[in-house]
Amino acid sequence: TSYIIADPAIQHNTTMATSNTQVIPSFHADFVHDIQFDFYGRRIATCSGDRTVKVWNLDENGIFSSSAILTQSSSNHANGDANGSSSNTATNTNSNTNIQAHRSAVWRVSWAHPEYGQLLATCGADNSAAIWEEVQITSNSTSNSKNWVEKARLSDARRSVNCVEFAPRHLGLMLATGSADGCVRIYEAIDVVNLHHWPLQGTIELDTYTEVREQQQHELGVTSLSWCQGRFEPKALVIGGSSGSVLVYRYSDGARQWQLALKLRSHARGVLDVAWAPNVGRSYHLISSVGMDGKAMVHRLKRTKTHDKANGNSEDSANLTTDKILQCESSVELDTKSSEVWRCKWNVTGTVLATSGDGGMVKLWKSDYYRNLNLNNNEHNNNGGGLSWRCVSEVVGDIHEA
């Protein structure tokens, strides 16, 4: 297994970008399920079905090399606290040995903001999520080493934990996990110095199942989630489910609970990934979603102070106590050429969307401003509200060279 890291130049015409490409042997013994850059883009964390998590560092020559493998000691299985605390029994090694971070496949990994230190969150099919911290280890020798230490094990889920993501920095050291039992659980480290204690702050139970399809839709439950990055916005999450639903939840300070704010256009089959675009001075939000139906969509959300009675989602937003509510202005499908899309991710400014799938390439999408000027919002409301997105670059690598 290997993966490709590229830094393509985005141009107006679709190009096959291959410059500044590095092919990295993963040394994983199974499929790589997730790859995440840290805040500065100089470290990578990967997780795999072989139950391991690996950390990669960018050296002075611009090459990523493996620096650590996160491991869980067998004693932690017996001594771990199901409410979220565990002992410091996990360390790392620089050798590529088969040591495990979870007792089953590891699905997702997430970096915390560096203000809170070098923290990683992982989740897996063993019904748990784990918090890891890189600490300085002083040895008898003159050289010091850094080890990854397991700080907490969150075991509230009744089934596989499919997704995990740290909240934006301004919300504090908060973490959201999504499980196959249909629940999203929000944890927070009240004392950032004591990373062993992560009390459960809230639970979102997705009530999107019908009696006829209940058993089928509970097979995967919550499949993906993403935090709203807006600094001056209420706490909000977009959640994708195995039923194909894409739901926006916001936290109500008055009710002190998470409430359904919006139901976005659903996928015909399960949602594979969702991503909330960073908001840099825009008056609207962008959310992307990809599903098992082969579709990739971009949803545009507008803020409004009045309830739009013509909007079918106004009842869902009526219970919110925030000054402004969210309404879906448009949902547009991307022309993926019928290739299945698995993941989606926004750049730091929320202007470029990257999608990847079984087509062997990563596509970069931008809003087509000139075409949007010629579209009528009323005529194209069902097709995206006048928005148009086009592929501006394709990143392709020959993995057979690895």
C-alpha positions in Angstrom: 0.0 0.0 0.0 1.2 3.5 -0.8 -0.1 7.0 -1.1 0.8 10.1 -3.1 1.3 13.6 -1.9 1.2 16.3 -4.5 1.2 20.1 -4.6 -0.4 21.0 -7.9 -0.9 24.5 -9.2 -4.6 25.3 -9.7 -5.2 26.6 -13.2 -8.4 27.7 -15.0 -8.2 24.8 -17.4 -8.4 21.2 -16.3 -4.8 19.9 -16.0 -3.1 16.7 -15.1 -1.0 17.9 -12.2 2.1 15.7 -11.5 4.7 18.3 -10.3 6.0 18.2 -6.7 4.7 14.6 -6.2 6.1 12.2 -3.6 5.1 8.6 -3.5 5.4 7.2 0.0 5.3 3.5 0.9 2.9 3.3 3.8 4.3 0.2 5.4 0.7 -0.6 6.5 -0.3 -4.3 6.1 -3.9 -3.4 5.1 -5.9 -0.7 3.5 -5.2 2.9 4.6 -8.6 4.3 5.8 -7.6 7.9 6.6 -4.8 10.4 6.1 -4.8 13.7 7.9 -2.3 16.6 7.9 -1.7 18.6 11.0 -2.4 22.3 11.4 0.9 23.4 9.7 0.9 20.7 7.0 4.3 19.4 8.2 3.1 16.1 9.8 0.8 13.4 8.6 -1.1 10.8 10.5 -2.4 7.6 8.8 -4.6 4.8 10.1 -5.3 1.4 8.6 -7.2 -1.8 8.8 -4.1 -3.4 10.3 -5.0 -1.7 13.6 -2.0 0.7 13.6 -1.7 4.5 13.4 1.5 6.0 12.0 2.9 9.5 12.2 5.0 11.1 9.4 7.3 14.1 9.6 8.4 16.5 6.9 12.2 16.8 7.0 14.4 19.7 5.8 14.5 18.2 2.3 10.8 18.2 1.9 10.4 14.4 2.3 7.9 12.8 4.5 9.4 10.0 6.6 7.8 7.7 9.2 8.6 8.8 12.8 6.2 6.9 15.1 3.6 4.1 15.3 0.9 4.5 17.9 0.5 1.4 20.1 -1.9 0.2 22.8 -0.5 -2.0 25.5 -2.5 -5.1 26.4 -2.8 -4.0 30.0 -4.9 -1.0 28.9 -7.7 -3.3 27.8 -8.2 -4.5 31.3 -7.5 -1.3 33.2 -9.1 1.3 30.9 -12.0 3.3 32.3 -15.1 3.0 30.1 -16.0 6.7 30.9 -13.0 8.0 29.1 -9.9 7.7 31.3 -7.0 5.3 31.0 -3.4 5.0 32.2 -0.3 6.0 30.3 0.5 2.6 28.9 0.8 3.4 25.2 4.1 4.3 23.6 5.6 4.3 20.1 8.4 2.8 18.2 10.4 3.9 15.2 10.5 0.5 13.7 7.8 -0.7 11.3 6.5 -3.5 13.5 2.9 -4.7 13.7 1.7 -3.0 16.9 -1.8 -1.8 17.4 -3.6 1.4 18.4 -7.0 -0.4 18.5 -8.1 -3.9 18.9 -9.7 -3.8 15.4 -9.5 -1.7 12.3 -8.8 2.0 12.8 -11.2 4.1 10.7 -10.4 7.8 11.3 -7.7 10.0 12.8 -7.9 13.8 13.7 -5.3 16.3 14.9 -6.1 18.9 17.6 -5.1 22.5 17.2 -1.4 22.9 18.2 -2.3 25.4 20.9 -3.3 22.3 23.0 -0.1 20.4 22.1 0.5 17.5 19.8 -2.7 15.6 20.2 -4.3 12.9 18.0 -7.7 11.3 18.2 -8.4 7.9 16.7 -11.5 5.7 16.4 -12.0 2.1 15.4 -14.2 -0.9 15.0 -13.5 -1.9 18.6 -16.3 0.5 19.7 -13.9 3.1 21.1 -12.0 6.3 20.4 -8.6 7.2 21.9 -6.7 10.4 22.7 -3.0 10.4 22.2 -0.3 13.0 23.2 3.3 13.3 22.0 5.4 13.8 25.1 9.1 14.4 25.7 10.9 11.4 27.3 14.1 12.0 29.1 16.4 9.0 29.2 19.8 8.4 30.8 21.5 9.1 27.5 22.2 12.6 26.4 19.6 12.5 23.6 15.9 13.0 24.4 13.1 11.2 22.5 9.4 11.8 22.0 6.8 9.2 22.5 3.1 9.0 21.8 1.2 8.3 25.0 -2.4 7.2 25.2 -4.2 9.7 27.5 -7.9 8.5 27.4 -10.0 5.8 25.9 -13.7 6.8 25.2 -15.8 3.7 25.2 -19.4 4.9 25.4 -20.4 3.7 22.0 -22.2 0.4 21.7 -21.0 -0.3 18.1 -18.1 0.7 15.9 -17.0 4.4 16.1 -16.8 5.4 12.4 -15.7 9.0 12.6 -13.9 11.4 15.0 -13.0 15.1 14.7 -11.6 17.8 17.0 -13.6 21.0 17.3 -12.1 24.3 16.1 -9.7 26.0 18.5 -12.2 28.8 19.6 -14.6 26.1 21.0 -12.0 24.7 23.3 -10.6 21.2 23.5 -13.7 19.4 22.3 -14.2 16.2 20.3 -17.1 14.7 18.4 -17.4 11.0 17.6 -20.0 9.3 15.3 -20.9 5.7 15.9 -22.7 2.9 14.1 -25.2 2.9 16.9 -26.7 6.1 15.4 -25.3 8.5 18.0 -22.9 11.4 17.9 -21.2 12.0 21.2 -19.4 15.3 22.1 -16.6 15.2 24.7 -14.6 18.0 26.2 -11.5 18.2 28.2 -12.5 20.8 30.8 -9.0 21.0 32.2 -6.6 21.0 29.2 -3.8 20.0 31.5 -5.6 16.8 32.6 -6.1 14.9 29.4 -7.1 11.8 31.2 -10.6 13.2 31.8 -13.0 13.7 28.9 -16.6 14.0 30.3 -19.5 13.5 27.9 -21.0 16.9 27.1 -23.8 16.0 24.8 -25.3 13.3 22.6 -27.1 13.5 19.3 -29.3 10.6 18.4 -30.2 10.5 14.8 -33.9 10.0 14.4 -34.0 9.3 10.7 -34.9 5.7 10.6 -38.2 4.2 9.5 -39.6 0.9 10.8 -39.3 -0.7 7.4 -35.6 0.1 6.9 -34.5 0.4 10.5 -32.3 -2.7 10.6 -30.6 -1.9 7.3 -29.9 1.7 8.2 -28.5 0.8 11.6 -25.8 -1.2 9.9 -23.5 1.8 9.7 -25.4 4.5 11.7 -23.3 7.7 11.6 -20.7 7.5 8.9 -19.2 11.0 8.9 -19.3 14.4 10.6 -17.7 17.9 10.3 -17.6 20.9 12.6 -18.6 24.4 11.5 -15.4 26.5 11.5 -17.1 29.9 11.9 -15.6 31.8 14.9 -18.8 33.9 15.4 -21.2 31.1 14.8 -23.0 28.8 17.3 -21.5 25.4 17.8 -22.7 23.3 14.8 -22.1 20.0 13.1 -23.0 18.5 9.8 -23.6 14.7 10.1 -23.9 12.1 7.4 -25.7 8.8 7.9 -26.0 5.4 6.4 -29.6 6.3 5.4 -28.2 8.9 3.0 -29.3 11.9 5.2 -27.2 15.0 5.6 -28.2 16.8 8.7 -27.1 20.1 10.4 -27.3 20.3 14.2 -26.7 23.4 16.2 -26.2 23.8 20.0 -28.8 25.8 21.7 -27.5 27.7 24.8 -31.1 28.3 26.0 -32.1 24.6 25.8 -28.6 23.4 26.6 -28.8 20.7 24.0 -28.1 19.9 20.4 -31.0 20.5 18.1 -31.7 19.7 14.5 -31.3 22.9 12.4 -31.5 21.8 8.8 -32.1 18.7 6.6 -30.0 19.0 3.5 -30.6 17.2 0.2 -30.1 13.5 0.9 -28.2 10.9 -1.0 -30.0 7.9 -2.5 -27.7 5.6 -0.5 -25.3 6.0 2.5 -23.2 9.1 2.9 -19.4 8.4 2.7 -18.1 11.8 3.8 -19.1 15.4 4.6 -17.0 18.5 5.0 -18.0 22.0 6.3 -16.0 24.7 4.5 -14.0 27.2 6.5 -15.8 30.6 6.5 -13.5 33.4 5.6 -15.7 36.5 5.6 -18.6 35.0 3.5 -22.2 35.7 4.2 -23.1 32.0 3.5 -21.8 28.5 4.4 -20.7 25.8 2.0 -21.0 22.1 2.9 -19.9 19.2 0.7 -21.2 15.6 0.8 -20.4 12.5 -1.1 -22.4 9.3 -1.1 -22.6 5.6 -2.1 -24.9 6.7 -4.9 -21.8 8.1 -6.7 -22.9 11.7 -6.3 -20.9 14.6 -4.9 -22.8 17.7 -3.8 -22.1 21.2 -2.6 -24.8 22.7 -0.4 -25.0 26.5 0.1 -26.5 27.7 3.4 -27.7 31.2 4.0 -28.2 33.0 7.3 -31.6 34.6 7.9 -33.4 36.2 10.9 -36.9 35.3 9.7 -38.4 31.9 9.1 -39.1 31.2 5.5 -42.5 29.5 5.5 -42.0 28.2 2.0 -38.9 26.3 3.2 -39.8 22.9 4.4 -37.0 23.0 7.0 -38.4 26.0 8.9 -40.1 23.7 11.5 -36.7 22.1 12.2 -35.2 25.5 12.9 -38.1 26.9 14.8 -36.9 25.6 18.2 -33.5 27.2 17.9 -32.8 30.2 20.2 -30.1 31.7 18.1 -30.5 35.1 16.4 -30.0 33.7 13.0 -31.2 30.5 11.5 -29.8 28.5 8.6 -31.6 27.8 5.4 -30.5 25.7 2.4 -30.2 28.1 -0.5 -29.0 25.5 -3.0 -27.6 22.0 -3.5 -25.7 21.3 -6.7 -24.3 18.1 -8.0 -20.7 18.0 -9.3 -20.0 16.4 -12.6 -17.9 13.5 -11.5 -18.1 11.6 -14.8 -20.0 8.7 -13.1 -16.9 7.8 -11.0 -17.6 6.9 -7.4 -16.4 9.5 -4.9 -15.3 8.4 -1.4 -13.9 11.5 0.3 -14.1 15.3 0.1 -12.1 18.1 1.8 -11.9 21.9 1.6 -8.8 24.1 1.5 -8.1 26.5 4.4 -10.1 29.4 2.7 -13.1 27.2 1.7 -12.7 28.1 -2.0 -11.4 24.9 -3.4 -12.9 21.4 -2.9 -10.9 18.2 -3.3 -12.6 14.9 -4.0 -11.1 11.4 -4.3 -12.6 8.1 -5.3 -12.1 4.9 -7.2 -11.1 6.7 -10.3 -7.4 6.8 -9.3 -7.2 10.6 -9.1 -7.9 13.6 -6.8 -10.1 16.3 -8.4 -10.0 20.0 -7.4 -13.2 22.0 -7.8 -13.9 25.7 -7.8 -17.1 27.8 -8.2 -17.4 28.9 -11.8 -18.0 32.6 -11.3 -18.4 33.6 -15.0 -21.0 30.9 -15.6 -22.9 31.8 -12.5 -23.4 35.3 -13.8 -25.4 33.9 -16.7 -27.6 31.6 -14.7 -31.0 32.5 -13.3 -31.4 31.5 -9.6 -35.2 30.9 -10.0 -34.8 28.6 -13.0 -31.9 26.6 -11.5 -32.9 26.5 -7.9 -33.4 22.7 -7.9 -30.1 22.3 -9.7 -28.0 24.4 -7.4 -29.5 27.8 -7.1 -27.5 29.3 -9.9 -24.2 27.9 -8.6 -21.9 26.0 -10.9 -18.8 24.1 -9.9 -16.2 22.8 -12.3 -13.1 20.7 -12.1 -10.0 22.9 -12.4 -7.3 20.3 -11.8 -6.7 16.6 -11.5 -4.0 15.1 -9.5 -2.9 11.7 -10.9 -0.1 9.5 -9.8 1.2 6.1 -10.9 1.1 4.1 -7.7 2.6 1.1 -9.6 6.0 2.9 -9.4 6.0 2.5 -5.6 
